[in-house]
Amino acid sequence: MEKLKITDVKVISFFGSPHSGGHSSALHNSFLHNFADNNILRVSAYKRNITPCIACGFCKTAFACTYNDMDEILTVLKEADILTMSWPVYFSSAPSPMKAIIDRFQPLWEASISGKLDLKPKKIFYFLTAGSDYKTVFDPSLTILKYIAATFKSEIFETGSVKLPGLDSFNGQKNFENALNKLNFEKLLL
């Protein structure tokens, strides 16, 4: 049975994996099945080729950036109701193309702290995967997400989000299948 789609919310989704069919992307896409496709802007960090932030300070003077490769994304980010992010953990953090996008959220941060722009709060969900399973494998990624939430004065929803370590092991693969199945059948309560 097809899930009923949530149609009255705008979603912006950032995919930080180089593999569109990889673990983090599969979990993320499964979650997005809750929403109408025409209300989702999907941003693939590896396809967008976003210029890294150079800390020039331009965004302190206007809600803009020296580079215009994030203009559409920043506009949609301002108005989105839901922000979703996924990435595989590389050396305890987000892959560099994903981190480049996150660093370019700086105009939003500057607008938020200056009060020049009233940013719409968002519901934030994440889908993080790791080959390793050491205790703190997700800590740096969760710190990044915490500051993204602070930028929007928003909340990270743990229910509906996924942290899945140990994917380099047999048990990790079983856990992936279980998490994917749960997302496919879980009713999303917003």
KEDRENSE-703099 format. One record per atom (N, C-alpha, C): residue in three letters; atom name; x, y, z. Coordinates in nm, 3 decimals. Example, Ala and Ser with C-alpha at 12.3 -4.5 7.8 and 13.67 -1.06 7.14 Angstrom:
R   code   site         x         y         z
R    ALA      N     1.319    -0.569     0.780
R    ALA     CA     1.230    -0.450     0.780
R    ALA      C     1.320    -0.330     0.780
R    SER      N     1.285    -0.225     0.708
R    SER     CA     1.367    -0.106     0.714
R    SER      C     1.290     0.003     0.787
END
This chain:
R   code   site         x         y         z
R    MET      N     0.084    -0.118     0.000
R    MET     CA     0.000     0.000     0.000
R    MET      C     0.089     0.125     0.000
R    GLU      N     0.058     0.219    -0.087
R    GLU     CA     0.134     0.345    -0.098
R    GLU      C     0.101     0.434     0.021
R    LYS      N     0.202     0.497     0.076
R    LYS     CA     0.181     0.591     0.185
R    LYS      C     0.112     0.716     0.133
R    LEU      N     0.032     0.778     0.217
R    LEU     CA    -0.025     0.907     0.182
R    LEU      C     0.087     1.010     0.184
R    LYS      N     0.092     1.095     0.086
R    LYS     CA     0.197     1.197     0.076
R    LYS      C     0.156     1.323     0.152
R    ILE      N     0.251     1.382     0.221
R    ILE     CA     0.229     1.511     0.284
R    ILE      C     0.253     1.616     0.177
R    THR      N     0.151     1.694     0.146
R    THR     CA     0.159     1.782     0.029
R    THR      C     0.168     1.931     0.062
R    ASP      N     0.148     1.969     0.186
R    ASP     CA     0.140     2.111     0.216
R    ASP      C     0.267     2.167     0.280
R    VAL      N     0.379     2.099     0.266
R    VAL     CA     0.505     2.149     0.322
R    VAL      C     0.613     2.153     0.213
R    LYS      N     0.705     2.247     0.229
R    LYS     CA     0.818     2.258     0.137
R    LYS      C     0.938     2.193     0.204
R    VAL      N     1.007     2.109     0.127
R    VAL     CA     1.120     2.034     0.180
R    VAL      C     1.245     2.065     0.097
R    ILE      N     1.356     2.089     0.166
R    ILE     CA     1.485     2.097     0.096
R    ILE      C     1.573     1.986     0.154
R    SER      N     1.632     1.908     0.065
R    SER     CA     1.706     1.788     0.104
R    SER      C     1.846     1.791     0.046
R    PHE      N     1.944     1.777     0.133
R    PHE     CA     2.084     1.777     0.093
R    PHE      C     2.140     1.637     0.103
R    PHE      N     2.193     1.587    -0.009
R    PHE     CA     2.253     1.455    -0.015
R    PHE      C     2.405     1.472    -0.022
R    GLY      N     2.476     1.418     0.076
R    GLY     CA     2.620     1.437     0.083
R    GLY      C     2.702     1.317     0.040
R    SER      N     2.639     1.217    -0.017
R    SER     CA     2.712     1.098    -0.061
R    SER      C     2.747     1.107    -0.209
R    PRO      N     2.864     1.054    -0.248
R    PRO     CA     2.895     1.046    -0.390
R    PRO      C     2.816     0.936    -0.460
R    HIS      N     2.747     0.853    -0.382
R    HIS     CA     2.674     0.738    -0.436
R    HIS      C     2.523     0.760    -0.418
R    SER      N     2.452     0.786    -0.526
R    SER     CA     2.309     0.813    -0.516
R    SER      C     2.230     0.693    -0.464
R    GLY      N     2.287     0.574    -0.476
R    GLY     CA     2.222     0.455    -0.425
R    GLY      C     2.287     0.400    -0.300
R    GLY      N     2.374     0.480    -0.237
R    GLY     CA     2.444     0.435    -0.117
R    GLY      C     2.353     0.430     0.005
R    HIS      N     2.410     0.389     0.117
R    HIS     CA     2.332     0.370     0.239
R    HIS      C     2.263     0.497     0.287
R    SER      N     2.338     0.606     0.301
R    SER     CA     2.276     0.729     0.353
R    SER      C     2.170     0.781     0.256
R    SER      N     2.197     0.774     0.127
R    SER     CA     2.101     0.821     0.026
R    SER      C     1.975     0.735     0.025
R    ALA      N     1.991     0.605     0.039
R    ALA     CA     1.876     0.514     0.040
R    ALA      C     1.786     0.543     0.160
R    LEU      N     1.846     0.562     0.276
R    LEU     CA     1.767     0.596     0.395
R    LEU      C     1.695     0.730     0.376
R    HIS      N     1.768     0.826     0.323
R    HIS     CA     1.714     0.960     0.302
R    HIS      C     1.596     0.956     0.204
R    ASN      N     1.615     0.888     0.092
R    ASN     CA     1.508     0.878    -0.008
R    ASN      C     1.386     0.805     0.046
R    SER      N     1.408     0.707     0.130
R    SER     CA     1.296     0.636     0.190
R    SER      C     1.213     0.730     0.277
R    PHE      N     1.280     0.816     0.352
R    PHE     CA     1.211     0.916     0.433
R    PHE      C     1.133     1.013     0.345
R    LEU      N     1.192     1.055     0.234
R    LEU     CA     1.129     1.154     0.146
R    LEU      C     1.004     1.102     0.076
R    HIS      N     0.982     0.971     0.079
R    HIS     CA     0.860     0.916     0.021
R    HIS      C     0.735     0.964     0.093
R    ASN      N     0.753     1.027     0.210
R    ASN     CA     0.641     1.084     0.284
R    ASN      C     0.585     1.211     0.220
R    PHE      N     0.661     1.271     0.128
R    PHE     CA     0.627     1.403     0.076
R    PHE      C     0.601     1.399    -0.074
R    ALA      N     0.524     1.496    -0.120
R    ALA     CA     0.499     1.509    -0.263
R    ALA      C     0.628     1.554    -0.332
R    ASP      N     0.665     1.486    -0.439
R    ASP     CA     0.791     1.515    -0.510
R    ASP      C     0.803     1.660    -0.555
R    ASN      N     0.693     1.719    -0.596
R    ASN     CA     0.700     1.857    -0.647
R    ASN      C     0.724     1.960    -0.537
R    ASN      N     0.723     1.918    -0.410
R    ASN     CA     0.752     2.007    -0.298
R    ASN      C     0.891     1.986    -0.241
R    ILE      N     0.974     1.907    -0.308
R    ILE     CA     1.108     1.876    -0.259
R    ILE      C     1.212     1.931    -0.355
R    LEU      N     1.307     2.007    -0.300
R    LEU     CA     1.428     2.041    -0.377
R    LEU      C     1.538     1.949    -0.327
R    ARG      N     1.586     1.862    -0.416
R    ARG     CA     1.695     1.770    -0.382
R    ARG      C     1.826     1.834    -0.429
R    VAL      N     1.922     1.842    -0.339
R    VAL     CA     2.052     1.901    -0.369
R    VAL      C     2.159     1.795    -0.345
R    SER      N     2.225     1.754    -0.452
R    SER     CA     2.334     1.657    -0.441
R    SER      C     2.466     1.734    -0.433
R    ALA      N     2.535     1.719    -0.322
R    ALA     CA     2.660     1.793    -0.301
R    ALA      C     2.762     1.761    -0.409
R    TYR      N     2.764     1.638    -0.456
R    TYR     CA     2.864     1.598    -0.556
R    TYR      C     2.827     1.643    -0.697
R    LYS      N     2.701     1.675    -0.721
R    LYS     CA     2.660     1.722    -0.853
R    LYS      C     2.661     1.874    -0.864
R    ARG      N     2.643     1.943    -0.753
R    ARG     CA     2.632     2.089    -0.757
R    ARG      C     2.766     2.160    -0.770
R    ASN      N     2.873     2.101    -0.722
R    ASN     CA     3.006     2.163    -0.731
R    ASN      C     3.006     2.307    -0.675
R    ILE      N     2.966     2.319    -0.550
R    ILE     CA     2.957     2.449    -0.483
R    ILE      C     3.096     2.499    -0.445
R    THR      N     3.121     2.626    -0.473
R    THR     CA     3.248     2.689    -0.439
R    THR      C     3.260     2.700    -0.287
R    PRO      N     3.372     2.663    -0.228
R    PRO     CA     3.387     2.675    -0.082
R    PRO      C     3.384     2.822    -0.037
R    CYS      N     3.339     2.843     0.086
R    CYS     CA     3.339     2.976     0.146
R    CYS      C     3.483     3.025     0.159
R    ILE      N     3.503     3.154     0.131
R    ILE     CA     3.638     3.212     0.144
R    ILE      C     3.645     3.315     0.258
R    ALA      N     3.540     3.320     0.340
R    ALA     CA     3.535     3.411     0.455
R    ALA      C     3.567     3.555     0.416
R    CYS      N     3.505     3.599     0.306
R    CYS     CA     3.531     3.735     0.256
R    CYS      C     3.453     3.841     0.332
R    GLY      N     3.345     3.800     0.402
R    GLY     CA     3.266     3.894     0.479
R    GLY      C     3.153     3.960     0.401
R    PHE      N     3.141     3.931     0.273
R    PHE     CA     3.037     3.993     0.190
R    PHE      C     2.897     3.971     0.249
R    CYS      N     2.873     3.852     0.304
R    CYS     CA     2.739     3.819     0.356
R    CYS      C     2.706     3.894     0.485
R    LYS      N     2.804     3.963     0.542
R    LYS     CA     2.775     4.046     0.659
R    LYS      C     2.705     4.175     0.620
R    THR      N     2.714     4.213     0.494
R    THR     CA     2.656     4.339     0.448
R    THR      C     2.523     4.321     0.375
R    ALA      N     2.496     4.200     0.326
R    ALA     CA     2.372     4.174     0.252
R    ALA      C     2.342     4.025     0.259
R    PHE      N     2.214     3.991     0.240
R    PHE     CA     2.180     3.849     0.235
R    PHE      C     2.217     3.797     0.097
R    ALA      N     2.346     3.777     0.081
R    ALA     CA     2.400     3.734    -0.048
R    ALA      C     2.542     3.682    -0.025
R    CYS      N     2.598     3.628    -0.133
R    CYS     CA     2.733     3.576    -0.129
R    CYS      C     2.809     3.628    -0.251
R    THR      N     2.939     3.635    -0.238
R    THR     CA     3.024     3.675    -0.351
R    THR      C     2.999     3.583    -0.470
R    TYR      N     2.978     3.455    -0.442
R    TYR     CA     2.950     3.357    -0.547
R    TYR      C     2.800     3.338    -0.558
R    ASN      N     2.749     3.318    -0.678
R    ASN     CA     2.605     3.303    -0.696
R    ASN      C     2.560     3.157    -0.713
R    ASP      N     2.646     3.061    -0.689
R    ASP     CA     2.610     2.920    -0.711
R    ASP      C     2.520     2.863    -0.601
R    MET      N     2.490     2.943    -0.499
R    MET     CA     2.400     2.898    -0.391
R    MET      C     2.272     2.981    -0.387
R    ASP      N     2.251     3.071    -0.481
R    ASP     CA     2.136     3.162    -0.475
R    ASP      C     2.004     3.088    -0.465
R    GLU      N     1.981     2.991    -0.553
R    GLU     CA     1.856     2.916    -0.551
R    GLU      C     1.841     2.841    -0.418
R    ILE      N     1.949     2.780    -0.373
R    ILE     CA     1.946     2.702    -0.249
R    ILE      C     1.913     2.792    -0.130
R    LEU      N     1.977     2.908    -0.120
R    LEU     CA     1.952     2.999    -0.009
R    LEU      C     1.808     3.049    -0.009
R    THR      N     1.754     3.076    -0.128
R    THR     CA     1.615     3.120    -0.138
R    THR      C     1.520     3.012    -0.088
R    VAL      N     1.541     2.889    -0.132
R    VAL     CA     1.454     2.779    -0.090
R    VAL      C     1.474     2.751     0.059
R    LEU      N     1.597     2.759     0.107
R    LEU     CA     1.623     2.736     0.249
R    LEU      C     1.547     2.833     0.337
R    LYS      N     1.536     2.958     0.295
R    LYS     CA     1.462     3.058     0.374
R    LYS      C     1.317     3.017     0.394
R    GLU      N     1.256     2.958     0.291
R    GLU     CA     1.112     2.932     0.292
R    GLU      C     1.074     2.788     0.327
R    ALA      N     1.170     2.698     0.329
R    ALA     CA     1.138     2.556     0.352
R    ALA      C     1.082     2.533     0.492
R    ASP      N     0.993     2.435     0.501
R    ASP     CA     0.937     2.393     0.629
R    ASP      C     1.023     2.284     0.692
R    ILE      N     1.081     2.202     0.605
R    ILE     CA     1.159     2.087     0.650
R    ILE      C     1.293     2.087     0.580
R    LEU      N     1.397     2.061     0.657
R    LEU     CA     1.534     2.049     0.606
R    LEU      C     1.581     1.908     0.638
R    THR      N     1.623     1.836     0.535
R    THR     CA     1.677     1.701     0.557
R    THR      C     1.819     1.695     0.502
R    MET      N     1.903     1.619     0.570
R    MET     CA     2.044     1.608     0.529
R    MET      C     2.090     1.464     0.548
R    SER      N     2.172     1.419     0.455
R    SER     CA     2.229     1.285     0.469
R    SER      C     2.373     1.287     0.423
R    TRP      N     2.454     1.204     0.487
R    TRP     CA     2.590     1.183     0.440
R    TRP      C     2.652     1.062     0.509
R    PRO      N     2.747     1.001     0.440
R    PRO     CA     2.829     0.899     0.506
R    PRO      C     2.941     0.973     0.580
R    VAL      N     2.976     0.922     0.695
R    VAL     CA     3.082     0.985     0.774
R    VAL      C     3.217     0.950     0.715
R    TYR      N     3.295     1.054     0.683
R    TYR     CA     3.433     1.038     0.634
R    TYR      C     3.525     1.103     0.735
R    PHE      N     3.617     1.027     0.791
R    PHE     CA     3.709     1.079     0.892
R    PHE      C     3.634     1.161     0.998
R    SER      N     3.524     1.105     1.047
R    SER     CA     3.442     1.158     1.156
R    SER      C     3.358     1.280     1.120
R    SER      N     3.342     1.313     0.993
R    SER     CA     3.265     1.432     0.959
R    SER      C     3.196     1.414     0.824
R    ALA      N     3.137     1.523     0.776
R    ALA     CA     3.071     1.523     0.645
R    ALA      C     3.176     1.523     0.534
R    PRO      N     3.148     1.458     0.421
R    PRO     CA     3.238     1.465     0.306
R    PRO      C     3.256     1.611     0.261
R    SER      N     3.370     1.641     0.204
R    SER     CA     3.404     1.781     0.175
R    SER      C     3.303     1.854     0.085
R    PRO      N     3.244     1.794    -0.019
R    PRO     CA     3.144     1.870    -0.096
R    PRO      C     3.022     1.910    -0.012
R    MET      N     2.984     1.822     0.081
R    MET     CA     2.871     1.854     0.169
R    MET      C     2.911     1.965     0.266
R    LYS      N     3.030     1.956     0.318
R    LYS     CA     3.077     2.059     0.412
R    LYS      C     3.089     2.193     0.341
R    ALA      N     3.125     2.194     0.214
R    ALA     CA     3.131     2.320     0.138
R    ALA      C     2.993     2.385     0.131
R    ILE      N     2.890     2.306     0.111
R    ILE     CA     2.754     2.361     0.108
R    ILE      C     2.717     2.416     0.245
R    ILE      N     2.742     2.339     0.348
R    ILE     CA     2.709     2.383     0.484
R    ILE      C     2.783     2.512     0.518
R    ASP      N     2.910     2.521     0.483
R    ASP     CA     2.985     2.644     0.510
R    ASP      C     2.925     2.764     0.438
R    ARG      N     2.864     2.741     0.325
R    ARG     CA     2.802     2.848     0.248
R    ARG      C     2.664     2.887     0.301
R    PHE      N     2.619     2.826     0.412
R    PHE     CA     2.501     2.871     0.484
R    PHE      C     2.530     3.001     0.559
R    GLN      N     2.653     3.050     0.550
R    GLN     CA     2.695     3.167     0.626
R    GLN      C     2.602     3.288     0.610
R    PRO      N     2.550     3.319     0.490
R    PRO     CA     2.457     3.431     0.480
R    PRO      C     2.333     3.414     0.569
R    LEU      N     2.289     3.289     0.585
R    LEU     CA     2.175     3.262     0.673
R    LEU      C     2.213     3.289     0.818
R    TRP      N     2.332     3.246     0.857
R    TRP     CA     2.379     3.270     0.993
R    TRP      C     2.393     3.419     1.020
R    GLU      N     2.454     3.490     0.928
R    GLU     CA     2.472     3.635     0.944
R    GLU      C     2.337     3.705     0.956
R    ALA      N     2.242     3.667     0.872
R    ALA     CA     2.108     3.726     0.876
R    ALA      C     2.038     3.693     1.007
R    SER      N     2.059     3.573     1.056
R    SER     CA     1.997     3.528     1.180
R    SER      C     2.048     3.608     1.300
R    ILE      N     2.180     3.622     1.310
R    ILE     CA     2.236     3.690     1.428
R    ILE      C     2.220     3.841     1.422
R    SER      N     2.208     3.896     1.302
R    SER     CA     2.193     4.042     1.290
R    SER      C     2.047     4.085     1.304
R    GLY      N     1.955     3.989     1.288
R    GLY     CA     1.813     4.021     1.294
R    GLY      C     1.761     4.087     1.167
R    LYS      N     1.844     4.091     1.061
R    LYS     CA     1.803     4.155     0.936
R    LYS      C     1.703     4.070     0.857
R    LEU      N     1.696     3.944     0.892
R    LEU     CA     1.608     3.853     0.819
R    LEU      C     1.546     3.759     0.921
R    ASP      N     1.415     3.748     0.917
R    ASP     CA     1.345     3.658     1.007
R    ASP      C     1.335     3.522     0.938
R    LEU      N     1.422     3.430     0.979
R    LEU     CA     1.424     3.299     0.916
R    LEU      C     1.313     3.210     0.970
R    LYS      N     1.248     3.142     0.880
R    LYS     CA     1.140     3.051     0.915
R    LYS      C     1.199     2.928     0.986
R    PRO      N     1.150     2.894     1.106
R    PRO     CA     1.198     2.772     1.172
R    PRO      C     1.167     2.649     1.086
R    LYS      N     1.251     2.549     1.100
R    LYS     CA     1.236     2.427     1.021
R    LYS      C     1.237     2.304     1.111
R    LYS      N     1.178     2.201     1.061
R    LYS     CA     1.193     2.070     1.123
R    LYS      C     1.310     2.005     1.051
R    ILE      N     1.408     1.960     1.127
R    ILE     CA     1.532     1.908     1.068
R    ILE      C     1.543     1.759     1.096
R    PHE      N     1.572     1.684     0.990
R    PHE     CA     1.592     1.539     1.000
R    PHE      C     1.726     1.507     0.934
R    TYR      N     1.792     1.401     0.982
R    TYR     CA     1.921     1.361     0.926
R    TYR      C     1.928     1.210     0.907
R    PHE      N     2.021     1.171     0.818
R    PHE     CA     2.043     1.030     0.785
R    PHE      C     2.193     1.011     0.770
R    LEU      N     2.256     0.965     0.876
R    LEU     CA     2.402     0.953     0.882
R    LEU      C     2.441     0.807     0.887
R    THR      N     2.543     0.772     0.810
R    THR     CA     2.592     0.635     0.809
R    THR      C     2.743     0.635     0.828
R    ALA      N     2.794     0.524     0.879
R    ALA     CA     2.939     0.511     0.899
R    ALA      C     2.979     0.365     0.885
R    GLY      N     3.094     0.343     0.827
R    GLY     CA     3.147     0.207     0.819
R    GLY      C     3.194     0.159     0.955
R    SER      N     3.252     0.249     1.032
R    SER     CA     3.302     0.217     1.166
R    SER      C     3.190     0.224     1.268
R    ASP      N     3.218     0.170     1.384
R    ASP     CA     3.116     0.172     1.489
R    ASP      C     3.170     0.218     1.624
R    TYR      N     3.278     0.298     1.623
R    TYR     CA     3.329     0.346     1.752
R    TYR      C     3.228     0.442     1.814
R    LYS      N     3.232     0.453     1.944
R    LYS     CA     3.128     0.521     2.022
R    LYS      C     3.098     0.664     1.976
R    THR      N     3.198     0.739     1.937
R    THR     CA     3.178     0.881     1.905
R    THR      C     3.179     0.909     1.754
R    VAL      N     3.155     0.809     1.673
R    VAL     CA     3.167     0.824     1.528
R    VAL      C     3.080     0.937     1.472
R    PHE      N     2.965     0.962     1.533
R    PHE     CA     2.875     1.065     1.481
R    PHE      C     2.886     1.200     1.551
R    ASP      N     2.966     1.211     1.655
R    ASP     CA     2.972     1.335     1.734
R    ASP      C     3.003     1.460     1.650
R    PRO      N     3.106     1.460     1.565
R    PRO     CA     3.130     1.582     1.485
R    PRO      C     3.014     1.616     1.392
R    SER      N     2.953     1.516     1.331
R    SER     CA     2.839     1.541     1.243
R    SER      C     2.720     1.598     1.320
R    LEU      N     2.697     1.546     1.439
R    LEU     CA     2.586     1.597     1.520
R    LEU      C     2.611     1.741     1.565
R    THR      N     2.738     1.775     1.587
R    THR     CA     2.772     1.913     1.621
R    THR      C     2.741     2.006     1.503
R    ILE      N     2.776     1.965     1.383
R    ILE     CA     2.744     2.043     1.263
R    ILE      C     2.592     2.064     1.255
R    LEU      N     2.516     1.958     1.272
R    LEU     CA     2.371     1.966     1.264
R    LEU      C     2.314     2.057     1.373
R    LYS      N     2.373     2.053     1.492
R    LYS     CA     2.329     2.138     1.602
R    LYS      C     2.341     2.286     1.565
R    TYR      N     2.451     2.323     1.499
R    TYR     CA     2.469     2.463     1.461
R    TYR      C     2.384     2.503     1.342
R    ILE      N     2.353     2.409     1.255
R    ILE     CA     2.256     2.437     1.149
R    ILE      C     2.120     2.467     1.213
R    ALA      N     2.080     2.385     1.308
R    ALA     CA     1.953     2.407     1.378
R    ALA      C     1.953     2.542     1.450
R    ALA      N     2.065     2.580     1.509
R    ALA     CA     2.074     2.710     1.579
R    ALA      C     2.057     2.825     1.481
R    THR      N     2.111     2.810     1.361
R    THR     CA     2.098     2.914     1.258
R    THR      C     1.951     2.943     1.230
R    PHE      N     1.870     2.839     1.224
R    PHE     CA     1.728     2.853     1.192
R    PHE      C     1.639     2.861     1.317
R    LYS      N     1.704     2.862     1.436
R    LYS     CA     1.626     2.858     1.560
R    LYS      C     1.524     2.744     1.551
R    SER      N     1.576     2.628     1.512
R    SER     CA     1.491     2.513     1.482
R    SER      C     1.530     2.393     1.566
R    GLU      N     1.451     2.289     1.549
R    GLU     CA     1.468     2.167     1.626
R    GLU      C     1.508     2.051     1.534
R    ILE      N     1.600     1.970     1.583
R    ILE     CA     1.635     1.846     1.514
R    ILE      C     1.542     1.738     1.567
R    PHE      N     1.476     1.669     1.477
R    PHE     CA     1.384     1.562     1.515
R    PHE      C     1.460     1.429     1.514
R    GLU      N     1.479     1.375     1.631
R    GLU     CA     1.548     1.246     1.643
R    GLU      C     1.458     1.133     1.592
R    THR      N     1.328     1.144     1.620
R    THR     CA     1.234     1.045     1.568
R    THR      C     1.219     1.071     1.419
R    GLY      N     1.249     0.974     1.340
R    GLY     CA     1.248     0.989     1.195
R    GLY      C     1.388     1.004     1.138
R    SER      N     1.483     1.048     1.222
R    SER     CA     1.623     1.058     1.179
R    SER      C     1.693     0.926     1.204
R    VAL      N     1.808     0.907     1.138
R    VAL     CA     1.880     0.780     1.151
R    VAL      C     2.030     0.805     1.165
R    LYS      N     2.092     0.739     1.263
R    LYS     CA     2.239     0.728     1.275
R    LYS      C     2.267     0.579     1.267
R    LEU      N     2.341     0.538     1.166
R    LEU     CA     2.363     0.395     1.146
R    LEU      C     2.513     0.367     1.132
R    PRO      N     2.577     0.323     1.240
R    PRO     CA     2.720     0.290     1.235
R    PRO      C     2.743     0.145     1.196
R    GLY      N     2.869     0.110     1.177
R    GLY     CA     2.911    -0.029     1.161
R    GLY      C     2.872    -0.094     1.030
R    LEU      N     2.855    -0.016     0.925
R    LEU     CA     2.810    -0.074     0.798
R    LEU      C     2.917    -0.158     0.728
R    ASP      N     3.040    -0.153     0.777
R    ASP     CA     3.144    -0.239     0.720
R    ASP      C     3.135    -0.382     0.771
R    SER      N     3.041    -0.410     0.859
R    SER     CA     3.027    -0.545     0.915
R    SER      C     2.896    -0.609     0.869
R    PHE      N     2.887    -0.740     0.886
R    PHE     CA     2.767    -0.812     0.850
R    PHE      C     2.647    -0.762     0.931
R    ASN      N     2.665    -0.743     1.062
R    ASN     CA     2.556    -0.694     1.146
R    ASN      C     2.514    -0.553     1.103
R    GLY      N     2.609    -0.472     1.061
R    GLY     CA     2.577    -0.339     1.012
R    GLY      C     2.485    -0.344     0.892
R    GLN      N     2.510    -0.437     0.802
R    GLN     CA     2.425    -0.453     0.684
R    GLN      C     2.284    -0.497     0.724
R    LYS      N     2.274    -0.585     0.823
R    LYS     CA     2.143    -0.626     0.874
R    LYS      C     2.071    -0.507     0.936
R    ASN      N     2.145    -0.427     1.011
R    ASN     CA     2.087    -0.308     1.075
R    ASN      C     2.038    -0.208     0.969
R    PHE      N     2.112    -0.199     0.858
R    PHE     CA     2.070    -0.111     0.748
R    PHE      C     1.935    -0.156     0.693
R    GLU      N     1.921    -0.284     0.666
R    GLU     CA     1.795    -0.337     0.614
R    GLU      C     1.681    -0.310     0.711
R    ASN      N     1.706    -0.328     0.840
R    ASN     CA     1.604    -0.303     0.942
R    ASN      C     1.564    -0.155     0.944
R    ALA      N     1.663    -0.066     0.938
R    ALA     CA     1.636     0.078     0.940
R    ALA      C     1.559     0.119     0.815
R    LEU      N     1.598     0.066     0.701
R    LEU     CA     1.530     0.098     0.575
R    LEU      C     1.384     0.051     0.579
R    ASN      N     1.363    -0.069     0.627
R    ASN     CA     1.227    -0.122     0.638
R    ASN      C     1.143    -0.039     0.734
R    LYS      N     1.203     0.003     0.845
R    LYS     CA     1.131     0.085     0.942
R    LYS      C     1.090     0.218     0.879
R    LEU      N     1.180     0.283     0.804
R    LEU     CA     1.147     0.409     0.739
R    LEU      C     1.039     0.390     0.633
R    ASN      N     1.040     0.277     0.565
R    ASN     CA     0.940     0.251     0.461
R    ASN      C     0.800     0.234     0.517
R    PHE      N     0.791     0.189     0.641
R    PHE     CA     0.658     0.160     0.697
R    PHE      C     0.619     0.253     0.811
R    GLU      N     0.712     0.338     0.854
R    GLU     CA     0.683     0.428     0.965
R    GLU      C     0.596     0.543     0.918
R    LYS      N     0.494     0.573     0.996
R    LYS     CA     0.410     0.689     0.964
R    LYS      C     0.478     0.811     1.023
R    LEU      N     0.502     0.909     0.941
R    LEU     CA     0.570     1.031     0.985
R    LEU      C     0.469     1.124     1.051
R    LEU      N     0.496     1.159     1.175
R    LEU     CA     0.409     1.252     1.248
R    LEU      C     0.480     1.385     1.258
R    LEU      N     0.429     1.484     1.191
R    LEU     CA     0.485     1.618     1.196
R    LEU      C     0.400     1.701     1.288
END
